[in-house]
Amino acid sequence: MIIMERMDILLPIVQASLEKNGIQYKAMACNPELADTATFCEHYGFSVQASANTIIVQGKADPVRYAACVVLATTKLDVNKMVCRLLDTRKCSFAPMEQALKLSGMEYGGVTIFGLPPEIPVYVDERVVNEKRIVMGGGNRSSKVILDPKELYRLSNAQIIIGLATPKS
């Protein structure tokens, strides 16, 4: 595993957000072909339990409401109940990939909460902050962010949510 002190491997909006929020992190280069969670963890020796995925969701309302949800790779997002409640909508779904990429300005497979527009709320499953360290996307497929999940408390638009995700069966 190569953890870089050089931070310019991250997408610039991600790096700027991390720095603006005073978040302590390490950046790691990865092969873009190995960026998907299971493949990344297996190849680079990370526990799937320490992999935190960002999912852009949309609440069906007028206008559409968006949020970014962070869950461990070992869990599944409760989009039908919890996310609907949080977004105060009757129906929610995963945002279409094209819309998620347009909203975030990031690459598929690298979307992260760092650098998202400030009007997009960030919901973090409480299991994420209970880990000792997590790995998240770097905004592109060629980098990852490694940090103590307690650093997520520094984000003003992030809320820790109990029951945002459930264990995968």
Rosetta constraint file for C-alpha pairs under 8 A:
AtomPair CA 1 CA 44 HARMONIC 5.68 0.50
AtomPair CA 1 CA 45 HARMONIC 7.37 0.50
AtomPair CA 2 CA 28 HARMONIC 6.20 0.50
AtomPair CA 2 CA 29 HARMONIC 6.88 0.50
AtomPair CA 3 CA 26 HARMONIC 6.58 0.50
AtomPair CA 3 CA 27 HARMONIC 6.06 0.50
AtomPair CA 3 CA 28 HARMONIC 4.56 0.50
AtomPair CA 3 CA 29 HARMONIC 7.08 0.50
AtomPair CA 4 CA 26 HARMONIC 6.68 0.50
AtomPair CA 4 CA 27 HARMONIC 5.49 0.50
AtomPair CA 4 CA 28 HARMONIC 5.40 0.50
AtomPair CA 4 CA 29 HARMONIC 7.09 0.50
AtomPair CA 5 CA 26 HARMONIC 6.66 0.50
AtomPair CA 5 CA 27 HARMONIC 6.80 0.50
AtomPair CA 6 CA 27 HARMONIC 7.28 0.50
AtomPair CA 7 CA 15 HARMONIC 7.15 0.50
AtomPair CA 7 CA 26 HARMONIC 7.65 0.50
AtomPair CA 7 CA 27 HARMONIC 5.79 0.50
AtomPair CA 8 CA 12 HARMONIC 7.32 0.50
AtomPair CA 8 CA 15 HARMONIC 7.59 0.50
AtomPair CA 9 CA 27 HARMONIC 7.28 0.50
AtomPair CA 9 CA 28 HARMONIC 7.79 0.50
AtomPair CA 9 CA 29 HARMONIC 6.69 0.50
AtomPair CA 9 CA 142 HARMONIC 7.44 0.50
AtomPair CA 9 CA 143 HARMONIC 6.17 0.50
AtomPair CA 10 CA 14 HARMONIC 6.41 0.50
AtomPair CA 10 CA 15 HARMONIC 5.90 0.50
AtomPair CA 10 CA 27 HARMONIC 7.05 0.50
AtomPair CA 10 CA 138 HARMONIC 5.16 0.50
AtomPair CA 10 CA 139 HARMONIC 6.51 0.50
AtomPair CA 10 CA 140 HARMONIC 7.02 0.50
AtomPair CA 10 CA 142 HARMONIC 7.92 0.50
AtomPair CA 10 CA 143 HARMONIC 5.81 0.50
AtomPair CA 10 CA 144 HARMONIC 7.42 0.50
AtomPair CA 11 CA 15 HARMONIC 6.35 0.50
AtomPair CA 11 CA 106 HARMONIC 7.63 0.50
AtomPair CA 11 CA 138 HARMONIC 6.23 0.50
AtomPair CA 11 CA 139 HARMONIC 5.11 0.50
AtomPair CA 11 CA 140 HARMONIC 6.09 0.50
AtomPair CA 12 CA 16 HARMONIC 6.03 0.50
AtomPair CA 13 CA 17 HARMONIC 6.14 0.50
AtomPair CA 13 CA 114 HARMONIC 7.59 0.50
AtomPair CA 13 CA 115 HARMONIC 5.05 0.50
AtomPair CA 13 CA 139 HARMONIC 7.95 0.50
AtomPair CA 14 CA 18 HARMONIC 6.25 0.50
AtomPair CA 14 CA 112 HARMONIC 7.88 0.50
AtomPair CA 14 CA 114 HARMONIC 5.03 0.50
AtomPair CA 14 CA 115 HARMONIC 4.69 0.50
AtomPair CA 14 CA 138 HARMONIC 6.51 0.50
AtomPair CA 14 CA 139 HARMONIC 6.16 0.50
AtomPair CA 15 CA 19 HARMONIC 6.22 0.50
AtomPair CA 15 CA 114 HARMONIC 7.82 0.50
AtomPair CA 15 CA 115 HARMONIC 7.81 0.50
AtomPair CA 16 CA 20 HARMONIC 5.93 0.50
AtomPair CA 16 CA 115 HARMONIC 7.23 0.50
AtomPair CA 17 CA 21 HARMONIC 6.08 0.50
AtomPair CA 17 CA 114 HARMONIC 5.54 0.50
AtomPair CA 17 CA 115 HARMONIC 5.07 0.50
AtomPair CA 18 CA 22 HARMONIC 6.22 0.50
AtomPair CA 18 CA 23 HARMONIC 5.22 0.50
AtomPair CA 18 CA 24 HARMONIC 7.73 0.50
AtomPair CA 18 CA 25 HARMONIC 7.92 0.50
AtomPair CA 18 CA 114 HARMONIC 6.42 0.50
AtomPair CA 18 CA 115 HARMONIC 7.86 0.50
AtomPair CA 19 CA 23 HARMONIC 6.18 0.50
AtomPair CA 21 CA 154 HARMONIC 6.17 0.50
AtomPair CA 21 CA 155 HARMONIC 6.44 0.50
AtomPair CA 22 CA 154 HARMONIC 7.36 0.50
AtomPair CA 23 CA 151 HARMONIC 5.79 0.50
AtomPair CA 23 CA 152 HARMONIC 7.75 0.50
AtomPair CA 23 CA 154 HARMONIC 6.91 0.50
AtomPair CA 24 CA 147 HARMONIC 6.70 0.50
AtomPair CA 24 CA 148 HARMONIC 7.86 0.50
AtomPair CA 24 CA 151 HARMONIC 6.87 0.50
AtomPair CA 25 CA 145 HARMONIC 6.54 0.50
AtomPair CA 25 CA 146 HARMONIC 5.65 0.50
AtomPair CA 25 CA 147 HARMONIC 4.72 0.50
AtomPair CA 25 CA 148 HARMONIC 7.57 0.50
AtomPair CA 26 CA 145 HARMONIC 5.88 0.50
AtomPair CA 26 CA 146 HARMONIC 5.15 0.50
AtomPair CA 26 CA 147 HARMONIC 6.52 0.50
AtomPair CA 27 CA 138 HARMONIC 7.73 0.50
AtomPair CA 27 CA 143 HARMONIC 6.78 0.50
AtomPair CA 27 CA 144 HARMONIC 5.80 0.50
AtomPair CA 27 CA 145 HARMONIC 4.85 0.50
AtomPair CA 27 CA 146 HARMONIC 6.26 0.50
AtomPair CA 28 CA 143 HARMONIC 5.44 0.50
AtomPair CA 28 CA 144 HARMONIC 5.09 0.50
AtomPair CA 28 CA 145 HARMONIC 6.33 0.50
AtomPair CA 28 CA 146 HARMONIC 7.33 0.50
AtomPair CA 29 CA 142 HARMONIC 5.73 0.50
AtomPair CA 29 CA 143 HARMONIC 4.44 0.50
AtomPair CA 29 CA 144 HARMONIC 6.48 0.50
AtomPair CA 30 CA 34 HARMONIC 6.97 0.50
AtomPair CA 30 CA 35 HARMONIC 6.73 0.50
AtomPair CA 30 CA 141 HARMONIC 7.47 0.50
AtomPair CA 30 CA 142 HARMONIC 4.89 0.50
AtomPair CA 30 CA 143 HARMONIC 5.31 0.50
AtomPair CA 30 CA 144 HARMONIC 7.14 0.50
AtomPair CA 31 CA 35 HARMONIC 6.54 0.50
AtomPair CA 31 CA 141 HARMONIC 7.49 0.50
AtomPair CA 31 CA 142 HARMONIC 5.61 0.50
AtomPair CA 32 CA 141 HARMONIC 4.66 0.50
AtomPair CA 32 CA 142 HARMONIC 4.70 0.50
AtomPair CA 32 CA 143 HARMONIC 7.94 0.50
AtomPair CA 33 CA 141 HARMONIC 7.76 0.50
AtomPair CA 34 CA 39 HARMONIC 5.54 0.50
AtomPair CA 34 CA 40 HARMONIC 5.10 0.50
AtomPair CA 34 CA 43 HARMONIC 7.46 0.50
AtomPair CA 35 CA 39 HARMONIC 6.85 0.50
AtomPair CA 35 CA 40 HARMONIC 5.27 0.50
AtomPair CA 35 CA 109 HARMONIC 6.51 0.50
AtomPair CA 35 CA 110 HARMONIC 7.65 0.50
AtomPair CA 35 CA 141 HARMONIC 5.54 0.50
AtomPair CA 35 CA 142 HARMONIC 7.00 0.50
AtomPair CA 36 CA 40 HARMONIC 5.72 0.50
AtomPair CA 36 CA 109 HARMONIC 6.21 0.50
AtomPair CA 37 CA 41 HARMONIC 6.04 0.50
AtomPair CA 37 CA 48 HARMONIC 7.47 0.50
AtomPair CA 37 CA 51 HARMONIC 7.14 0.50
AtomPair CA 37 CA 73 HARMONIC 7.41 0.50
AtomPair CA 38 CA 42 HARMONIC 6.17 0.50
AtomPair CA 38 CA 48 HARMONIC 6.92 0.50
AtomPair CA 39 CA 43 HARMONIC 6.02 0.50
AtomPair CA 40 CA 44 HARMONIC 5.83 0.50
AtomPair CA 40 CA 45 HARMONIC 7.93 0.50
AtomPair CA 40 CA 46 HARMONIC 7.64 0.50
AtomPair CA 41 CA 45 HARMONIC 5.44 0.50
AtomPair CA 41 CA 46 HARMONIC 4.48 0.50
AtomPair CA 41 CA 47 HARMONIC 6.02 0.50
AtomPair CA 41 CA 48 HARMONIC 6.04 0.50
AtomPair CA 41 CA 51 HARMONIC 7.77 0.50
AtomPair CA 42 CA 46 HARMONIC 6.71 0.50
AtomPair CA 42 CA 47 HARMONIC 7.94 0.50
AtomPair CA 46 CA 50 HARMONIC 6.94 0.50
AtomPair CA 46 CA 51 HARMONIC 7.60 0.50
AtomPair CA 47 CA 51 HARMONIC 6.85 0.50
AtomPair CA 48 CA 72 HARMONIC 7.76 0.50
AtomPair CA 48 CA 73 HARMONIC 5.94 0.50
AtomPair CA 48 CA 74 HARMONIC 6.55 0.50
AtomPair CA 49 CA 72 HARMONIC 6.27 0.50
AtomPair CA 49 CA 73 HARMONIC 6.35 0.50
AtomPair CA 49 CA 74 HARMONIC 5.84 0.50
AtomPair CA 50 CA 72 HARMONIC 6.87 0.50
AtomPair CA 50 CA 73 HARMONIC 7.76 0.50
AtomPair CA 50 CA 128 HARMONIC 7.99 0.50
AtomPair CA 50 CA 131 HARMONIC 6.71 0.50
AtomPair CA 50 CA 133 HARMONIC 6.43 0.50
AtomPair CA 50 CA 134 HARMONIC 4.65 0.50
AtomPair CA 50 CA 135 HARMONIC 6.29 0.50
AtomPair CA 51 CA 72 HARMONIC 5.68 0.50
AtomPair CA 51 CA 73 HARMONIC 5.62 0.50
AtomPair CA 51 CA 134 HARMONIC 5.58 0.50
AtomPair CA 51 CA 135 HARMONIC 5.03 0.50
AtomPair CA 51 CA 136 HARMONIC 6.43 0.50
AtomPair CA 52 CA 70 HARMONIC 6.21 0.50
AtomPair CA 52 CA 71 HARMONIC 5.43 0.50
AtomPair CA 52 CA 72 HARMONIC 4.38 0.50
AtomPair CA 52 CA 73 HARMONIC 5.91 0.50
AtomPair CA 52 CA 128 HARMONIC 6.84 0.50
AtomPair CA 52 CA 134 HARMONIC 6.24 0.50
AtomPair CA 52 CA 135 HARMONIC 6.02 0.50
AtomPair CA 52 CA 136 HARMONIC 5.43 0.50
AtomPair CA 53 CA 70 HARMONIC 5.49 0.50
AtomPair CA 53 CA 71 HARMONIC 5.49 0.50
AtomPair CA 53 CA 72 HARMONIC 6.05 0.50
AtomPair CA 53 CA 73 HARMONIC 6.22 0.50
AtomPair CA 53 CA 112 HARMONIC 7.53 0.50
AtomPair CA 53 CA 136 HARMONIC 6.35 0.50
AtomPair CA 53 CA 137 HARMONIC 7.52 0.50
AtomPair CA 54 CA 68 HARMONIC 6.34 0.50
AtomPair CA 54 CA 69 HARMONIC 5.50 0.50
AtomPair CA 54 CA 70 HARMONIC 4.54 0.50
AtomPair CA 54 CA 71 HARMONIC 6.72 0.50
AtomPair CA 54 CA 111 HARMONIC 6.32 0.50
AtomPair CA 54 CA 112 HARMONIC 5.37 0.50
AtomPair CA 54 CA 113 HARMONIC 6.57 0.50
AtomPair CA 54 CA 136 HARMONIC 7.77 0.50
AtomPair CA 54 CA 137 HARMONIC 7.91 0.50
AtomPair CA 55 CA 68 HARMONIC 5.58 0.50
AtomPair CA 55 CA 69 HARMONIC 5.10 0.50
AtomPair CA 55 CA 70 HARMONIC 6.39 0.50
AtomPair CA 55 CA 71 HARMONIC 8.00 0.50
AtomPair CA 55 CA 94 HARMONIC 7.22 0.50
AtomPair CA 55 CA 111 HARMONIC 7.85 0.50
AtomPair CA 56 CA 66 HARMONIC 7.00 0.50
AtomPair CA 56 CA 67 HARMONIC 5.82 0.50
AtomPair CA 56 CA 68 HARMONIC 4.51 0.50
AtomPair CA 56 CA 69 HARMONIC 6.32 0.50
AtomPair CA 56 CA 94 HARMONIC 6.17 0.50
AtomPair CA 56 CA 95 HARMONIC 5.65 0.50
AtomPair CA 56 CA 100 HARMONIC 5.91 0.50
AtomPair CA 57 CA 66 HARMONIC 5.65 0.50
AtomPair CA 57 CA 67 HARMONIC 5.45 0.50
AtomPair CA 57 CA 68 HARMONIC 6.25 0.50
AtomPair CA 57 CA 69 HARMONIC 7.36 0.50
AtomPair CA 57 CA 79 HARMONIC 7.93 0.50
AtomPair CA 57 CA 92 HARMONIC 6.95 0.50
AtomPair CA 57 CA 93 HARMONIC 5.68 0.50
AtomPair CA 57 CA 94 HARMONIC 4.31 0.50
AtomPair CA 57 CA 95 HARMONIC 4.70 0.50
AtomPair CA 58 CA 64 HARMONIC 6.50 0.50
AtomPair CA 58 CA 65 HARMONIC 5.47 0.50
AtomPair CA 58 CA 66 HARMONIC 4.45 0.50
AtomPair CA 58 CA 67 HARMONIC 6.54 0.50
AtomPair CA 58 CA 92 HARMONIC 5.57 0.50
AtomPair CA 58 CA 93 HARMONIC 5.58 0.50
AtomPair CA 58 CA 94 HARMONIC 6.09 0.50
AtomPair CA 58 CA 95 HARMONIC 5.25 0.50
AtomPair CA 59 CA 64 HARMONIC 5.78 0.50
AtomPair CA 59 CA 65 HARMONIC 4.87 0.50
AtomPair CA 59 CA 66 HARMONIC 6.20 0.50
AtomPair CA 59 CA 84 HARMONIC 6.71 0.50
AtomPair CA 59 CA 87 HARMONIC 6.26 0.50
AtomPair CA 59 CA 88 HARMONIC 7.89 0.50
AtomPair CA 59 CA 89 HARMONIC 5.77 0.50
AtomPair CA 59 CA 90 HARMONIC 7.71 0.50
AtomPair CA 59 CA 91 HARMONIC 5.94 0.50
AtomPair CA 59 CA 92 HARMONIC 4.31 0.50
AtomPair CA 59 CA 93 HARMONIC 6.67 0.50
AtomPair CA 60 CA 64 HARMONIC 5.43 0.50
AtomPair CA 60 CA 65 HARMONIC 6.87 0.50
AtomPair CA 60 CA 89 HARMONIC 6.43 0.50
AtomPair CA 60 CA 90 HARMONIC 7.24 0.50
AtomPair CA 60 CA 91 HARMONIC 5.46 0.50
AtomPair CA 60 CA 92 HARMONIC 5.80 0.50
AtomPair CA 60 CA 93 HARMONIC 7.95 0.50
AtomPair CA 61 CA 65 HARMONIC 6.52 0.50
AtomPair CA 61 CA 89 HARMONIC 6.45 0.50
AtomPair CA 65 CA 87 HARMONIC 6.84 0.50
AtomPair CA 66 CA 87 HARMONIC 7.86 0.50
AtomPair CA 66 CA 95 HARMONIC 7.97 0.50
AtomPair CA 66 CA 120 HARMONIC 6.10 0.50
AtomPair CA 66 CA 121 HARMONIC 7.49 0.50
AtomPair CA 67 CA 87 HARMONIC 7.79 0.50
AtomPair CA 67 CA 120 HARMONIC 5.24 0.50
AtomPair CA 67 CA 121 HARMONIC 5.01 0.50
AtomPair CA 67 CA 122 HARMONIC 5.90 0.50
AtomPair CA 67 CA 123 HARMONIC 7.31 0.50
AtomPair CA 68 CA 113 HARMONIC 6.67 0.50
AtomPair CA 68 CA 120 HARMONIC 6.84 0.50
AtomPair CA 68 CA 121 HARMONIC 6.32 0.50
AtomPair CA 68 CA 122 HARMONIC 4.80 0.50
AtomPair CA 68 CA 123 HARMONIC 6.19 0.50
AtomPair CA 69 CA 77 HARMONIC 7.84 0.50
AtomPair CA 69 CA 122 HARMONIC 5.84 0.50
AtomPair CA 69 CA 123 HARMONIC 4.74 0.50
AtomPair CA 69 CA 124 HARMONIC 5.75 0.50
AtomPair CA 69 CA 125 HARMONIC 7.61 0.50
AtomPair CA 70 CA 113 HARMONIC 7.87 0.50
AtomPair CA 70 CA 122 HARMONIC 7.61 0.50
AtomPair CA 70 CA 123 HARMONIC 6.26 0.50
AtomPair CA 70 CA 124 HARMONIC 4.66 0.50
AtomPair CA 70 CA 125 HARMONIC 6.14 0.50
AtomPair CA 70 CA 128 HARMONIC 7.58 0.50
AtomPair CA 71 CA 75 HARMONIC 6.51 0.50
AtomPair CA 71 CA 76 HARMONIC 7.16 0.50
AtomPair CA 71 CA 77 HARMONIC 6.73 0.50
AtomPair CA 71 CA 124 HARMONIC 6.45 0.50
AtomPair CA 71 CA 125 HARMONIC 5.46 0.50
AtomPair CA 71 CA 127 HARMONIC 7.60 0.50
AtomPair CA 71 CA 128 HARMONIC 6.37 0.50
AtomPair CA 71 CA 164 HARMONIC 7.75 0.50
AtomPair CA 71 CA 165 HARMONIC 6.49 0.50
AtomPair CA 72 CA 76 HARMONIC 7.85 0.50
AtomPair CA 72 CA 125 HARMONIC 7.84 0.50
AtomPair CA 72 CA 127 HARMONIC 7.19 0.50
AtomPair CA 72 CA 128 HARMONIC 6.04 0.50
AtomPair CA 74 CA 167 HARMONIC 6.28 0.50
AtomPair CA 74 CA 168 HARMONIC 6.01 0.50
AtomPair CA 75 CA 165 HARMONIC 5.86 0.50
AtomPair CA 75 CA 166 HARMONIC 5.31 0.50
AtomPair CA 75 CA 167 HARMONIC 4.28 0.50
AtomPair CA 75 CA 168 HARMONIC 4.89 0.50
AtomPair CA 76 CA 165 HARMONIC 5.19 0.50
AtomPair CA 76 CA 166 HARMONIC 5.43 0.50
AtomPair CA 76 CA 167 HARMONIC 6.25 0.50
AtomPair CA 76 CA 168 HARMONIC 5.83 0.50
AtomPair CA 77 CA 164 HARMONIC 6.10 0.50
AtomPair CA 77 CA 165 HARMONIC 4.27 0.50
AtomPair CA 77 CA 166 HARMONIC 6.58 0.50
AtomPair CA 78 CA 82 HARMONIC 5.54 0.50
AtomPair CA 78 CA 83 HARMONIC 6.44 0.50
AtomPair CA 78 CA 163 HARMONIC 7.76 0.50
AtomPair CA 78 CA 164 HARMONIC 5.72 0.50
AtomPair CA 78 CA 165 HARMONIC 5.14 0.50
AtomPair CA 78 CA 166 HARMONIC 6.76 0.50
AtomPair CA 79 CA 83 HARMONIC 4.76 0.50
AtomPair CA 79 CA 84 HARMONIC 6.50 0.50
AtomPair CA 79 CA 92 HARMONIC 6.26 0.50
AtomPair CA 79 CA 93 HARMONIC 6.46 0.50
AtomPair CA 79 CA 94 HARMONIC 7.83 0.50
AtomPair CA 80 CA 84 HARMONIC 5.98 0.50
AtomPair CA 80 CA 91 HARMONIC 6.95 0.50
AtomPair CA 80 CA 92 HARMONIC 6.25 0.50
AtomPair CA 80 CA 93 HARMONIC 7.55 0.50
AtomPair CA 81 CA 85 HARMONIC 6.15 0.50
AtomPair CA 82 CA 86 HARMONIC 6.20 0.50
AtomPair CA 82 CA 163 HARMONIC 7.36 0.50
AtomPair CA 82 CA 164 HARMONIC 5.96 0.50
AtomPair CA 83 CA 87 HARMONIC 6.04 0.50
AtomPair CA 83 CA 92 HARMONIC 6.92 0.50
AtomPair CA 83 CA 164 HARMONIC 7.25 0.50
AtomPair CA 84 CA 88 HARMONIC 5.67 0.50
AtomPair CA 84 CA 89 HARMONIC 5.07 0.50
AtomPair CA 84 CA 90 HARMONIC 5.97 0.50
AtomPair CA 84 CA 91 HARMONIC 6.08 0.50
AtomPair CA 84 CA 92 HARMONIC 5.64 0.50
AtomPair CA 85 CA 89 HARMONIC 6.56 0.50
AtomPair CA 85 CA 90 HARMONIC 7.92 0.50
AtomPair CA 95 CA 99 HARMONIC 6.31 0.50
AtomPair CA 95 CA 100 HARMONIC 5.82 0.50
AtomPair CA 96 CA 100 HARMONIC 6.20 0.50
AtomPair CA 97 CA 101 HARMONIC 6.13 0.50
AtomPair CA 97 CA 108 HARMONIC 7.52 0.50
AtomPair CA 98 CA 102 HARMONIC 6.12 0.50
AtomPair CA 99 CA 103 HARMONIC 6.02 0.50
AtomPair CA 100 CA 104 HARMONIC 6.05 0.50
AtomPair CA 101 CA 105 HARMONIC 5.53 0.50
AtomPair CA 101 CA 106 HARMONIC 5.49 0.50
AtomPair CA 101 CA 107 HARMONIC 6.28 0.50
AtomPair CA 101 CA 108 HARMONIC 6.65 0.50
AtomPair CA 101 CA 111 HARMONIC 7.62 0.50
AtomPair CA 102 CA 106 HARMONIC 7.52 0.50
AtomPair CA 103 CA 116 HARMONIC 7.62 0.50
AtomPair CA 103 CA 117 HARMONIC 7.67 0.50
AtomPair CA 104 CA 111 HARMONIC 7.08 0.50
AtomPair CA 104 CA 115 HARMONIC 7.43 0.50
AtomPair CA 104 CA 116 HARMONIC 5.38 0.50
AtomPair CA 104 CA 117 HARMONIC 7.17 0.50
AtomPair CA 105 CA 116 HARMONIC 7.91 0.50
AtomPair CA 106 CA 110 HARMONIC 6.65 0.50
AtomPair CA 106 CA 111 HARMONIC 5.60 0.50
AtomPair CA 106 CA 139 HARMONIC 5.00 0.50
AtomPair CA 106 CA 140 HARMONIC 6.18 0.50
AtomPair CA 107 CA 111 HARMONIC 6.20 0.50
AtomPair CA 107 CA 139 HARMONIC 6.05 0.50
AtomPair CA 107 CA 140 HARMONIC 4.90 0.50
AtomPair CA 107 CA 141 HARMONIC 6.67 0.50
AtomPair CA 108 CA 140 HARMONIC 7.24 0.50
AtomPair CA 108 CA 141 HARMONIC 7.28 0.50
AtomPair CA 109 CA 137 HARMONIC 7.33 0.50
AtomPair CA 109 CA 140 HARMONIC 6.90 0.50
AtomPair CA 109 CA 141 HARMONIC 5.72 0.50
AtomPair CA 110 CA 137 HARMONIC 4.45 0.50
AtomPair CA 110 CA 138 HARMONIC 5.64 0.50
AtomPair CA 110 CA 139 HARMONIC 4.44 0.50
AtomPair CA 110 CA 140 HARMONIC 4.35 0.50
AtomPair CA 110 CA 141 HARMONIC 5.03 0.50
AtomPair CA 110 CA 142 HARMONIC 7.99 0.50
AtomPair CA 110 CA 143 HARMONIC 7.70 0.50
AtomPair CA 110 CA 144 HARMONIC 7.77 0.50
AtomPair CA 111 CA 137 HARMONIC 5.73 0.50
AtomPair CA 111 CA 138 HARMONIC 7.08 0.50
AtomPair CA 111 CA 139 HARMONIC 4.99 0.50
AtomPair CA 111 CA 140 HARMONIC 6.99 0.50
AtomPair CA 112 CA 116 HARMONIC 7.73 0.50
AtomPair CA 112 CA 136 HARMONIC 6.59 0.50
AtomPair CA 112 CA 137 HARMONIC 5.17 0.50
AtomPair CA 112 CA 138 HARMONIC 6.52 0.50
AtomPair CA 112 CA 139 HARMONIC 5.90 0.50
AtomPair CA 113 CA 122 HARMONIC 7.01 0.50
AtomPair CA 116 CA 120 HARMONIC 6.91 0.50
AtomPair CA 118 CA 157 HARMONIC 6.83 0.50
AtomPair CA 119 CA 157 HARMONIC 7.95 0.50
AtomPair CA 120 CA 157 HARMONIC 7.61 0.50
AtomPair CA 121 CA 157 HARMONIC 5.50 0.50
AtomPair CA 121 CA 158 HARMONIC 6.43 0.50
AtomPair CA 121 CA 159 HARMONIC 7.94 0.50
AtomPair CA 122 CA 157 HARMONIC 5.81 0.50
AtomPair CA 122 CA 158 HARMONIC 4.46 0.50
AtomPair CA 122 CA 159 HARMONIC 6.19 0.50
AtomPair CA 123 CA 158 HARMONIC 5.74 0.50
AtomPair CA 123 CA 159 HARMONIC 5.03 0.50
AtomPair CA 123 CA 160 HARMONIC 6.00 0.50
AtomPair CA 123 CA 161 HARMONIC 6.31 0.50
AtomPair CA 123 CA 164 HARMONIC 7.78 0.50
AtomPair CA 124 CA 128 HARMONIC 6.88 0.50
AtomPair CA 124 CA 158 HARMONIC 6.90 0.50
AtomPair CA 124 CA 159 HARMONIC 6.03 0.50
AtomPair CA 124 CA 160 HARMONIC 4.76 0.50
AtomPair CA 124 CA 161 HARMONIC 5.79 0.50
AtomPair CA 124 CA 164 HARMONIC 7.32 0.50
AtomPair CA 125 CA 129 HARMONIC 7.61 0.50
AtomPair CA 125 CA 160 HARMONIC 5.87 0.50
AtomPair CA 125 CA 161 HARMONIC 5.08 0.50
AtomPair CA 125 CA 162 HARMONIC 6.06 0.50
AtomPair CA 125 CA 163 HARMONIC 6.67 0.50
AtomPair CA 125 CA 164 HARMONIC 5.03 0.50
AtomPair CA 125 CA 165 HARMONIC 6.17 0.50
AtomPair CA 126 CA 130 HARMONIC 6.66 0.50
AtomPair CA 126 CA 160 HARMONIC 5.60 0.50
AtomPair CA 126 CA 161 HARMONIC 5.60 0.50
AtomPair CA 126 CA 162 HARMONIC 5.29 0.50
AtomPair CA 126 CA 163 HARMONIC 7.37 0.50
AtomPair CA 126 CA 164 HARMONIC 7.61 0.50
AtomPair CA 127 CA 131 HARMONIC 6.95 0.50
AtomPair CA 128 CA 134 HARMONIC 7.65 0.50
AtomPair CA 128 CA 149 HARMONIC 6.60 0.50
AtomPair CA 129 CA 149 HARMONIC 4.85 0.50
AtomPair CA 129 CA 150 HARMONIC 5.72 0.50
AtomPair CA 129 CA 152 HARMONIC 7.81 0.50
AtomPair CA 130 CA 149 HARMONIC 7.50 0.50
AtomPair CA 131 CA 148 HARMONIC 7.77 0.50
AtomPair CA 131 CA 149 HARMONIC 6.74 0.50
AtomPair CA 132 CA 148 HARMONIC 6.00 0.50
AtomPair CA 132 CA 149 HARMONIC 7.01 0.50
AtomPair CA 133 CA 146 HARMONIC 6.96 0.50
AtomPair CA 133 CA 147 HARMONIC 5.47 0.50
AtomPair CA 133 CA 148 HARMONIC 4.40 0.50
AtomPair CA 133 CA 149 HARMONIC 5.89 0.50
AtomPair CA 134 CA 146 HARMONIC 5.73 0.50
AtomPair CA 134 CA 147 HARMONIC 5.63 0.50
AtomPair CA 134 CA 148 HARMONIC 6.30 0.50
AtomPair CA 134 CA 149 HARMONIC 6.15 0.50
AtomPair CA 135 CA 144 HARMONIC 6.47 0.50
AtomPair CA 135 CA 145 HARMONIC 5.57 0.50
AtomPair CA 135 CA 146 HARMONIC 4.49 0.50
AtomPair CA 135 CA 147 HARMONIC 6.64 0.50
AtomPair CA 136 CA 144 HARMONIC 5.62 0.50
AtomPair CA 136 CA 145 HARMONIC 5.12 0.50
AtomPair CA 136 CA 146 HARMONIC 6.48 0.50
AtomPair CA 137 CA 141 HARMONIC 7.58 0.50
AtomPair CA 137 CA 143 HARMONIC 6.71 0.50
AtomPair CA 137 CA 144 HARMONIC 4.69 0.50
AtomPair CA 137 CA 145 HARMONIC 5.94 0.50
AtomPair CA 138 CA 142 HARMONIC 7.63 0.50
AtomPair CA 138 CA 143 HARMONIC 4.97 0.50
AtomPair CA 138 CA 144 HARMONIC 4.44 0.50
AtomPair CA 138 CA 145 HARMONIC 5.49 0.50
AtomPair CA 139 CA 143 HARMONIC 7.46 0.50
AtomPair CA 139 CA 144 HARMONIC 7.97 0.50
AtomPair CA 147 CA 151 HARMONIC 7.12 0.50
AtomPair CA 151 CA 155 HARMONIC 8.00 0.50
AtomPair CA 152 CA 158 HARMONIC 7.21 0.50
AtomPair CA 153 CA 158 HARMONIC 7.01 0.50
AtomPair CA 153 CA 159 HARMONIC 7.99 0.50
